[in-house]
Amino acid sequence: MIIVSTDGSCLRNPGGAIGWAWVNHQGGTSRSGGAATGTNQIAELRAILEAIDAHPGAEPLLIESDSLYAIKCASEWISSWRLNGWRTSTGGAVKNVEVIKQIDRAIASRPGPVRFRWVRGHVGNYFNEMADTLAGEAARKAAASAAAEGETPELTAVSATESTVPLTKKTVAKNSAPQQTTGPRASGKAVAAAPQTLTLF
């Protein structure tokens, strides 16, 4: 089984620069990227999409995320939305529908199953912290790039970097930098009570 941690970051939610990242638990490979504008939800969903796309094949894929919203979009709600013409149960439009449709197609086209597990963020989970660090760096890089160019690229114009060098706990601590927030939890991530992990199939 392939296990991958994903995370997304938004420097100012909504509308600020975003970053996304995934980290493979075996071998320490990772990938991250960002865009000049977006939301935290889009960043979290994009991280999941990129993780699925980067791990094709028949081997089961388990994605760990600290975003209950992103996990439920990709595992619980997506089937009903598809059958309902990408409308919610109340008839409204599904938010972030384009990236959710891409996730739906990525899961459907992958020979092996894709499963999800929620993990609590910011509690020292090694791979979650690595993904968080990389996503934050990607968001800051996207913001700096947009500022230097004096323009705001479309969200789909995403830059990406890939690493095959295993990150260490020292690397994560060194690269961790505080992110801009507009409140106590500007990232918009759900905070839930125990248990520490929740597997959704």
C-alpha positions in Angstrom: 0.0 0.0 0.0 1.2 3.5 -0.9 0.6 6.0 1.9 0.8 9.7 1.1 0.2 12.8 3.3 -1.3 15.9 1.7 -1.8 19.5 2.9 -2.9 22.8 1.5 -2.1 26.4 2.6 -3.7 29.8 1.9 -1.8 32.9 3.0 -5.0 35.0 3.2 -8.2 33.0 3.0 -10.0 33.6 0.7 -8.1 35.2 -2.2 -4.5 34.9 -1.1 -1.7 32.8 -2.6 -2.2 29.1 -2.1 0.2 26.2 -1.9 -0.3 22.4 -2.0 1.9 19.5 -1.2 2.0 15.7 -0.9 4.7 13.5 0.8 5.1 9.8 0.2 5.7 7.9 3.4 8.0 5.4 1.6 11.2 7.0 0.3 10.4 10.6 1.2 9.4 11.7 -2.3 7.3 14.8 -2.4 5.8 17.4 -4.7 4.4 20.9 -4.1 3.1 23.8 -6.1 1.1 27.0 -5.8 -0.9 29.7 -7.4 -1.3 33.4 -6.8 -4.9 33.3 -5.7 -7.3 30.8 -4.3 -8.8 29.4 -1.1 -7.7 27.0 1.6 -10.4 24.5 0.4 -9.0 24.6 -3.2 -5.5 24.1 -1.9 -6.5 21.1 0.2 -8.4 19.6 -2.8 -5.6 20.3 -5.2 -3.1 18.5 -2.9 -5.3 15.4 -3.0 -5.7 15.6 -6.8 -1.9 15.9 -7.3 -1.3 13.0 -5.0 -3.7 10.7 -6.9 -2.3 11.8 -10.3 1.3 11.2 -9.1 0.6 7.6 -7.9 -1.1 5.7 -10.7 -1.3 1.9 -10.9 -3.0 -0.9 -9.2 -1.4 -0.6 -5.7 -3.9 0.7 -3.1 -3.4 4.4 -2.3 -4.1 5.7 1.2 -4.2 9.5 1.5 -3.8 11.1 4.9 -5.1 14.7 5.3 -6.0 17.0 8.1 -8.9 18.5 6.1 -12.2 16.8 6.8 -13.8 18.9 4.1 -11.4 17.7 1.4 -11.7 14.0 2.5 -15.5 14.2 2.6 -15.6 15.8 -0.8 -13.4 13.1 -2.3 -15.0 10.1 -0.6 -18.5 10.7 0.8 -20.2 13.5 -1.1 -18.7 13.1 -4.6 -20.9 10.2 -5.7 -24.1 12.0 -4.7 -23.0 15.2 -6.4 -22.1 13.3 -9.6 -25.5 11.6 -9.7 -27.2 14.9 -9.0 -25.6 16.7 -11.9 -23.1 18.4 -9.6 -25.7 20.0 -7.5 -26.1 19.8 -3.7 -29.0 18.1 -2.0 -30.7 21.5 -1.7 -30.2 22.2 -5.4 -27.3 24.6 -5.1 -24.1 24.5 -7.1 -21.2 22.4 -5.6 -18.4 24.7 -4.5 -15.0 24.1 -6.0 -16.7 21.8 -8.5 -14.0 21.9 -11.2 -11.2 20.5 -9.0 -13.7 18.0 -7.4 -14.6 16.7 -10.9 -10.9 16.3 -11.6 -10.5 14.2 -8.4 -13.5 12.1 -9.4 -12.0 11.4 -12.8 -8.6 10.7 -11.3 -10.0 8.1 -8.8 -12.2 6.5 -11.6 -9.2 6.1 -13.9 -6.9 4.7 -11.3 -6.8 0.8 -11.4 -6.1 0.6 -7.7 -8.4 1.8 -4.9 -8.0 5.2 -3.3 -8.8 5.5 0.4 -8.6 8.4 2.8 -7.7 8.9 6.5 -8.2 12.0 8.5 -5.3 12.9 10.9 -5.2 15.8 13.3 -3.0 18.6 12.1 -0.3 20.5 14.0 0.2 17.8 16.7 3.6 16.6 15.5 2.5 14.0 12.9 5.8 13.8 11.0 4.5 13.4 7.4 1.6 15.8 7.9 4.1 18.4 9.2 6.3 17.9 6.2 3.4 18.4 3.8 2.3 21.5 5.8 5.8 23.0 5.5 6.0 22.3 1.8 2.6 23.7 1.1 3.4 26.9 3.1 6.6 27.4 1.2 4.8 26.9 -2.1 2.2 29.5 -1.2 4.9 32.0 -0.2 6.8 31.3 -3.4 3.6 31.8 -5.5 2.9 35.1 -3.7 6.4 36.4 -4.3 6.4 35.3 -8.0 3.1 37.1 -8.6 4.3 40.2 -6.8 7.5 40.2 -8.9 5.6 39.8 -12.1 3.0 42.4 -11.1 0.1 40.1 -12.2 -2.3 37.6 -10.9 -2.2 34.3 -12.9 -5.2 32.1 -13.2 -5.6 29.5 -10.5 -4.9 26.7 -13.0 -1.5 28.2 -13.8 0.2 26.2 -11.0 3.9 26.0 -10.5 5.2 22.8 -9.0 8.4 21.4 -7.6 9.3 17.8 -6.9 11.8 16.4 -4.4 13.2 12.9 -4.1 15.4 13.8 -1.2 13.9 12.6 2.1 13.0 15.4 4.5 14.1 15.1 8.0 12.5 16.4 11.2 15.4 18.9 11.3 14.5 20.1 7.8 10.8 20.5 8.7 11.6 22.5 11.8 14.1 24.7 9.9 11.7 25.4 7.0 8.7 25.9 9.1 7.7 29.6 9.1 4.6 31.3 10.4 2.0 31.9 7.8 -0.1 35.0 7.5 -3.5 34.6 9.1 -6.6 36.7 9.3 -7.7 35.0 12.6 -6.8 32.2 15.0 -7.4 29.5 12.3 -7.3 31.3 9.0 -6.4 28.0 7.3 -10.0 27.0 7.6 -9.1 23.4 8.7 -11.6 21.6 10.8 -10.6 21.0 14.4 -12.2 17.8 15.7 -12.1 15.9 19.0 -10.4 12.6 19.4 -9.8 10.2 17.8 -6.5 11.2 16.3 -7.2 9.4 13.0 -10.3 8.5 11.2 -10.3 6.3 8.1 -13.0 6.9 5.5 -13.6 4.4 2.7 
